[in-house]
Amino acid sequence: MVSVGDILRAAPRMLTPVVRAYERRLERYGPTAKGVFWKDAEWQKRRYVLLERIFDDAAQAGGITIHDFGCGYGSLFDYLADKPVMQFSRYIGTDMSQGMIDAAGERIGDPRATFVRSLGPREDADYTLVSGTYNMNMGADRDEWANYVKASLSQLWRRTRRGMAFNMLTKDAAEQFDGLYYADPNEFLDFVRAKLSENAELINDPPLPDFTVFVRREQN
């Protein structure tokens, strides 16, 4: 059986075309929803509204660390910045595109926010949020891509203390485009419950063409 580490070490071969696509898009549209291939800012925000449901009442008081994996130009921080959850909290934005990291750093001077180029987590966080990060695969083999996503989620979970939320395009989306990965929601929910934690739930929110999975650690 191929290990998580082996899968992640081989991932740059698949991810390089994805990075190049995002760099070109950013150059064309700048730090905007279109610049990260979102349909529009409204749907982008709707996804964030869903993702923030991972924060429990204690987290809403602030004083936590949030890891945004695949942060792009930092729009999730924009959304969270003035909310109670960010009081005395830290935000870590990670992205594989140096262009995105540069754009986020230039836009956001808030001392609570740190941006780093990486293919994985560099430190532990209380909560990990992943929005759209696994959607673009530039035609990579479906099984190979699914294995990468699962390995990445496993890696993120090991560095997550309290809860993780991620979304992915659903295989049942009415409109589908080349170069994007449309996943089976039940496959990923089953994976999460089997490998990460049984404390997981699946959320659908039409007309968004994706699903969101919440996974939480049991708190003592």
Secondary structure, DSSP 8 states (H G I E B T S, - for coil): ---HHHHHHHTHHHHHHHHHHHHHHHHHH-SSTGGGT-S-HHHHHHHHHHHGGG--TTGGG---EEEEET-TTTHHHHHHTTSGGGTT-EEEEEES-HHHHHHHHHH---TTEEEEE-SS-SS-EEEEEEESTTSB-TT--HHHHHHHHHHHHHHHHHTEEEEEEEEEEBTT-SS--TTB--B-HHHHHHHIIIII-S-EEEEE-TTSSEEEEEEE----
